[in-house]
Amino acid sequence: MDDHVRDQRVEGQDHDGPTTQGEQHGHFSGVQLKRHLLQVSTNGSQHNPKWTVKPFDEVYPGIFLGDVSIAKDKEGLRRIGVTHVLNAAQGRKFNQIDTDDAFYSDIGVAFLGIPAIDVFGFKMSKYFATATDFIENALCSEGGKVLVHCQQGLSRSSSLVLAFLMLKRGLRAVDACTTLRQIRPVMPNDGFLEQLAALDCQLYCQDRHD
């Protein structure tokens, strides 16, 4: 495990106190992560099939998770102070969003595009490092706030924010899922959940055998 990941995971944790849900268990599968997501209430709306998904939510300090409508609303981005945009669905294919650096040049917003497709077989994990570094750089910049979005702000974009919480803030996959799901009804597709489960094992299974 990288030293900075190990440091982030330990920083701020009181190991004499109660363990988190993630620490109480071993390796997770994608199926287990999905089951956990379905059990977590979003603002008390767990059992309400008519819950309304807002255009965006601040799911972690400085990180907004949202849909295409807020991504293309430049005035809205100004109002909430967004300095960086990560489009997790960049492209011209079905269900992708064709924005780029030029689209945001007039408002001075930094941009990163990930050409993800919301299908089981898409290898989102190959973009985890690039995306999480971009989010971290955004938060480390003066007054930095980042919008991470896809079409609905539920699957592709949430997968990248989950990876950020795991790689840069030391959360176990299940705890990262809880953090987001309590605020927004995120649901990465099954393939993305398997890749997040694999990342969780990469970060933590090795420790148990060292």
PANU-202392 format. One record per atom (N, C-alpha, C): residue in one letter; x, y, z. Coordinates in steps of 0.001 Angstrom, whole numbers, padded with zeros to 6 digits, always signed. Layout:
# PANU-202392
AXYZ...
This chain:
# PANU-202392
M+000845-001201+000000M+000000+000000+000000M+000875+001243+000000D+000527+002267-000755D+001287+003499-000777D+001274+004139+000602D+002386+004817+000944D+002492+005425+002265D+001424+006472+002494H+001096+007283+001436H+000118+008351+001645H-001266+007783+001884V-001555+006620+001280V-002847+005979+001528V-002896+005438+002944R-001780+004816+003349R-001719+004278+004705R-001870+005399+005729D-001204+006546+005474D-001294+007674+006397D-002712+008228+006466Q-003373+008373+005298Q-004729+008917+005282Q-005674+007997+006034R-005443+006673+005915R-006349+005742+006561R-006237+005822+008071V-005011+006042+008562V-004789+006055+010003V-005115+007408+010607E-004890+008474+009843E-005042+009824+010371E-006446+010066+010915G-006506+010518+012150G-007780+010899+012735G-008579+009748+013310Q-008065+008507+013208Q-008811+007377+013737Q-008394+007124+015175D-009343+006880+016021D-009083+006515+017405D-009209+005009+017510H-008099+004299+017535H-008152+002850+017515H-008576+002254+018852D-008671+003090+019884D-009186+002588+021158D-010698+002651+021201G-011308+003354+020227G-012752+003512+020199G-013403+002405+019406P-014700+002534+019167P-015416+001512+018425P-014932+001431+016989T-014969+000247+016430T-014546+000066+015049T-015665+000493+014126T-015286+000871+012904T-016291+001209+011908T-016853-000065+011336Q-017941+000070+010575Q-018542-001093+009962Q-017554-001786+009038G-016750-000978+008303G-015779-001568+007400G-014718-002351+008131E-014296-001876+009311E-013233-002536+010059E-013705-003835+010696Q-014993-004002+010843Q-015518-005181+011499Q-015552-006388+010577H-015307-006185+009288H-015442-007254+008319H-014188-007369+007481G-014082-008469+006738G-012946-008679+005868G-013233-008179+004471H-012904-009012+003486H-013066-008618+002088H-014541-008589+001699F-014902-007621+000859F-016265-007485+000382F-016334-007876-001081S-017440-008438-001486S-017705-008664-002902S-018582-007534-003410G-018687-007428-004732G-019572-006429-005298G-021016-006650-004890V-021415-007897-004796V-022782-008229-004389V-023037-007747-002968Q-022054-007927-002085Q-022214-007474-000698Q-022297-005951-000620L-021511-005276-001434L-021585-003817-001439L-022950-003341-001920K-023487-004011-002946K-024805-003637-003446K-025871-003866-002384R-025785-004986-001692R-026746-005274-000631R-026667-004205+000454H-025442-003799+000789H-025265-002759+001803H-025876-001440+001342L-025633-001050+000104L-026192+000199-000419L-027709+000213-000315L-028316-000911-000633L-029773-000990-000600L-030329-000884+000816Q-029479-001162+001799Q-029924-001114+003190Q-029759+000261+003823V-028980+001124+003166V-028696+002438+003748V-029745+003443+003307S-030316+004135+004262S-031335+005134+003990S-030711+006421+003476T-031330+007015+002462T-030920+008325+001963T-031887+009362+002506N-031405+010127+003496N-032256+011154+004110N-033614+010599+004516G-033596+009381+005088G-034829+008783+005557G-035726+008245+004455S-035201+008115+003236S-036048+007749+002100S-035823+006326+001605Q-035228+005489+002431Q-034849+004145+002006Q-036008+003373+001392H-037165+003470+001984H-038291+002651+001542H-039302+003449+000712N-038894+004612+000249N-039790+005455-000533N-039418+005381-002013P-040159+004651-002830P-039801+004520-004246P-039970+005805-005025K-040602+006819-004419K-040850+008075-005125K-039869+009173-004713W-038727+008766-004090W-037796+009800-003679W-037350+010610-004887T-037073+011882-004641T-036653+012785-005699T-035143+012950-005645V-034484+012673-006760V-033041+012865-006843V-032782+014302-007284K-032075+015041-006462K-031790+016439-006777K-030704+016530-007847P-030614+017661-008537P-029568+017813-009557P-028161+017611-009001F-027967+017970-007726F-026655+017755-007110F-026797+017730-005600D-025810+017126-004958D-025703+017126-003503D-024238+017265-003139E-023962+017966-002054E-022600+017987-001525E-022447+016749-000649V-021763+015745-001175V-021693+014445-000515V-020494+014322+000414Y-019567+015252+000306Y-018372+015302+001140Y-017906+016751+001059P-017286+017287+002109P-016907+018696+002052P-016130+019058+000777G-016713+019948-000007G-016079+020399-001228G-016344+019551-002454I-017061+018433-002291I-017344+017540-003421I-018849+017498-003675F-019242+017955-004861F-020635+017878-005285F-020775+016728-006268L-021788+015931-006059L-022103+014827-006955L-023412+015183-007644G-023407+015185-008990G-024602+015671-009657G-024826+015111-011046D-025845+015684-011702D-026256+015186-013014D-025882+016172-014111V-026340+015881-015319V-025974+016690-016474V-026535+018106-016389S-027657+018282-015733S-028273+019611-015703S-027410+020619-014951I-026860+020236-013802I-026004+021169-013069I-024668+021321-013785A-024217+020273-014456A-022935+020337-015160A-022955+021369-016276K-024124+021566-016880K-024238+022514-017990K-024800+023870-017559D-025069+024021-016277D-025606+025276-015739D-024448+026103-015185K-023846+026904-016020K-022662+027650-015603K-022966+028627-014476E-024109+029273-014531E-024476+030193-013463E-024691+029435-012154G-025284+028259-012248G-025464+027434-011065G-024131+027016-010466L-023169+026688-011306L-021840+026322-010828L-021174+027501-010130R-021352+028695-010680R-020813+029901-010035R-021411+030090-008641R-022730+029894-008564R-023417+030132-007279R-022892+029228-006175I-022594+027983-006500I-022133+027063-005453I-020615+027036-005336G-019933+027849-006137G-018487+028004-005989G-017630+026912-006586V-018142+026200-007585V-017378+025112-008200V-016185+025675-008970T-015018+025103-008715T-013787+025503-009397T-013275+024435-010356H-013749+023189-010171H-013315+022065-010991H-014523+021207-011349V-014511+020657-012551V-015574+019738-012989V-014935+018463-013519L-015424+017340-013020L-015020+016031-013519L-016236+015392-014178N-016184+015272-015489N-017255+014627-016247N-016923+013148-016362A-017661+012314-015649A-017406+010878-015649A-018086+010162-016804A-018652+010925-017728A-019378+010336-018865A-019080+011115-020140Q-017838+011527-020311Q-017513+012388-021446Q-017546+011608-022766G-018178+012193-023763G-018196+011575-025080G-019463+011900-025837R-019587+011285-027006R-020736+011544-027866R-021607+010311-028063K-021306+009242-027349K-022123+008044-027441K-023395+008220-026619F-024305+007249-026754F-025553+007294-025993F-025259+007384-024502N-025951+008282-023832N-025850+008463-022383N-024513+009061-021946Q-023801+009664-022893Q-022600+010404-022546Q-022852+011903-022696I-021913+012707-022216I-022087+014165-022185I-020869+014806-022838D-021102+015553-023871D-020019+016101-024686D-019601+017495-024209T-018968+017541-023047T-018375+018787-022566T-016861+018614-022520D-016150+019730-022514D-014689+019696-022486D-014158+020981-021870D-012839+021159-021940D-012222+022367-021367D-012832+023640-021948A-013074+023627-023249A-013577+024829-023915A-014941+025240-023380F-015757+024263-023010F-017096+024573-022518F-017035+025438-021260Y-016023+025202-020412Y-015924+025914-019140Y-014896+027040-019153S-014284+027296-020294S-013187+028272-020339S-013624+029680-019936D-014869+030035-020235D-015323+031398-019933D-015604+031630-018460I-015674+030563-017666I-015897+030743-016226I-014684+030280-015410G-013606+029923-016097G-012362+029602-015410G-012392+028341-014581V-013179+027359-015006V-013293+026096-014271V-012370+025048-014889A-011561+024392-014054A-010695+023315-014522A-011543+022084-014845F-011120+021315-015834F-011957+020215-016333F-011151+018936-016525L-011808+017816-016210L-011281+016491-016541L-012426+015644-017062G-012202+014959-018167G-013220+014077-018729G-012799+012625-018680I-013714+011767-018265I-013507+010316-018257I-014565+009710-019184P-014178+008974-020220P-015137+008490-021230P-015873+007220-020820A-016456+007226-019620A-017088+006017-019101A-018458+005773-019723I-018759+004493-019886I-020075+004037-020309I-020656+003240-019147D-021919+003434-018856D-022527+002793-017684D-022961+001370-018009V-021966+000513-018238V-022219-000898-018510V-021309-001742-017628F-021691-002981-017407F-020976-003877-016492F-019501-004004-016850G-019199-004125-018135G-017840-004446-018539G-016877-003280-018653F-017337-002053-018431F-016430-000913-018572F-015418-000903-017421K-014137-000746-017762K-013069-000785-016761K-012872+000597-016139M-013728+000925-015213M-013631+002210-014531M-012359+002303-013691S-011884+001176-013205S-010733+001189-012302S-009482+001757-012951K-009362+001693-014273K-008178+002239-014935K-008111+003757-014814Y-009228+004384-014428Y-009284+005832-014270Y-009297+006272-012807F-009258+005324-011872F-009342+005691-010463F-008230+006666-010064A-006991+006382-010450A-005867+007225-010022A-005979+008636-010603T-006249+008728-011907T-006362+010038-012553T-007487+010863-011945A-008639+010231-011751A-009804+010940-011231A-009603+011375-009782T-009073+010494-008964T-008925+010835-007545T-007832+011882-007346D-006797+011859-008170D-005788+012921-008098D-006399+014275-008475F-007263+014273-009484F-007915+015511-009897F-008796+016063-008779I-009556+015192-008136I-010413+015626-007035I-009570+016162-005883E-008498+015455-005558E-007627+015903-004467E-006998+017255-004785N-006533+017435-006009N-005951+018720-006398N-006977+019843-006308A-008216+019524-006666A-009276+020527-006564A-009475+020964-005119L-009545+020002-004217L-009787+020320-002814L-008604+021028-002168C-007408+020780-002704C-006217+021408-002142C-005991+022817-002677S-006708+023180-003735S-006567+024523-004286S-007345+025519-003421E-006964+026781-003478E-007613+027798-002648E-009087+027932-003019G-009957+027692-002051G-011389+027773-002282G-011916+026704-003215G-011166+025612-003360G-011515+024591-004343G-012759+023787-004005K-013625+023646-004990K-014793+022781-004897K-014949+022081-006246V-015311+020820-006213V-015369+020041-007445V-016749+019416-007641L-017244+019510-008855L-018452+018788-009249L-018014+017542-009997V-018444+016391-009519V-018229+015126-010215V-019597+014696-010724H-019725+014512-012024H-021052+014255-012563H-021031+013208-013672C-022193+012674-013940C-022434+011856-015124C-023827+012248-015614Q-024576+011315-016173Q-025904+011674-016670Q-026884+011948-015527Q-026882+011077-014527Q-027805+011217-013397Q-027110+011464-012064G-025817+011285-012024G-025095+011461-010765G-025306+010326-009793L-025465+009115-010334L-025766+007973-009469L-024794+006803-009621S-024268+006564-010809S-023455+005368-011040S-022005+005702-011383R-021754+006227-012564R-020376+006475-012983R-019671+007481-012075S-020294+008613-011868S-019661+009651-011039S-019509+009197-009591S-020502+008502-009073S-020403+008053-007682S-019282+007036-007514S-019027+006220-008536S-017933+005247-008457S-016595+005940-008269L-016407+007069-008954L-015155+007803-008835L-015034+008497-007482V-016134+009007-006958V-016087+009620-005626V-015843+008556-004560L-016439+007393-004726L-016174+006290-003798L-014693+005920-003830A-014123+005830-005020A-012696+005527-005139A-011852+006596-004460F-012265+007863-004585F-011553+008947-003912F-011563+008756-002398L-012720+008472-001842L-012819+008299-000396L-011969+007121+000084M-011839+006107-000747M-011032+004950-000387M-009539+005243-000525L-009151+005834-001663L-007728+006044-001938L-007135+007247-001225K-007916+008300-001081K-007379+009553-000538K-007815+009842+000896R-008890+009208+001354R-009369+009472+002710R-009402+008211+003566G-008924+007109+003029G-008734+005908+003825G-009983+005184+004268L-011108+005379+003613L-012332+004681+003991L-012375+003287+003356R-012895+002336+004100R-013226+001049+003500R-014372+001238+002525A-014513+000333+001589A-015550+000466+000564A-016938+000599+001172V-017233-000210+002162V-018563-000185+002748V-018835+001139+003461D-017810+001706+004082D-017981+002977+004776D-018103+004133+003795A-017366+004055+002691A-017501+005068+001643A-018908+005030+001056C-019427+003829+000833C-020790+003685+000321C-021805+004297+001273T-021628+004050+002562T-022532+004629+003561T-022485+006150+003524T-021272+006702+003441T-021096+008153+003427T-021897+008797+002303L-021816+008237+001095L-022537+008822-000040L-024021+008530+000013R-024354+007306+000325R-025752+006871+000240R-026637+007581+001259Q-026063+008014+002367Q-026852+008743+003360Q-027287+010110+002847I-026606+010597+001809I-026912+011920+001270I-027583+011853-000092R-027157+010912-000925R-027684+010799-002289R-027875+009316-002606P-028962+008935-003282P-029231+007505-003533P-028365+006919-004639V-027058+006930-004408V-026116+006433-005411V-026259+004926-005580M-025967+004446-006798M-025996+003012-007053M-025111+002701-008259P-023796+002535-008048P-022937+002122-009146P-023419+000795-009733N-023175+000590-011026N-023604-000685-011598N-022766-001829-011026D-023211-003047-011262D-022586-004210-010629D-021108-004348-010983G-020758-003989-012210G-019357-004070-012604G-018491-003080-011847F-018986-001864-011679F-018234-000861-010920F-018094-001281-009460L-019142-001876-008895L-019067-002339-007509L-018031-003443-007352E-017929-004331-008337E-016910-005377-008282E-015509-004755-008304Q-015330-003712-009108Q-014025-003059-009191Q-013696-002313-007900L-014701-001733-007264L-014483-001078-005972L-014177-002111-004889A-014832-003268-004963A-014537-004341-004018A-013103-004835-004201A-012661-004923-005452A-011286-005334-005728A-010296-004303-005195L-010636-003017-005328L-009785-001963-004784L-009704-002064-003269D-010811-002346-002634D-010844-002509-001184D-009898-003630-000759C-009922-004729-001498C-009041-005849-001167C-007584-005483-001420Q-007333-004773-002502Q-005974-004342-002819Q-005398-003488-001695L-006232-002623-001121L-005766-001713-000074L-005669-002386+001279Y-006507-003384+001548Y-006618-003899+002909Y-006285-005369+003070C-006530-006206+002071C-006254-007630+002245C-004776-007882+002456Q-003917-007126+001770Q-002483-007304+001886Q-002025-007068+003316D-002616-006069+003986D-002225-005756+005360D-002389-006948+006282R-003414-007744+006022R-003693-008855+006935R-002696-009984+006757H-001938-009954+005649H-000977-011027+005394H+000452-010559+005579D+000679-009254+005856D+002040-008750+006055D+002619-009247+007380
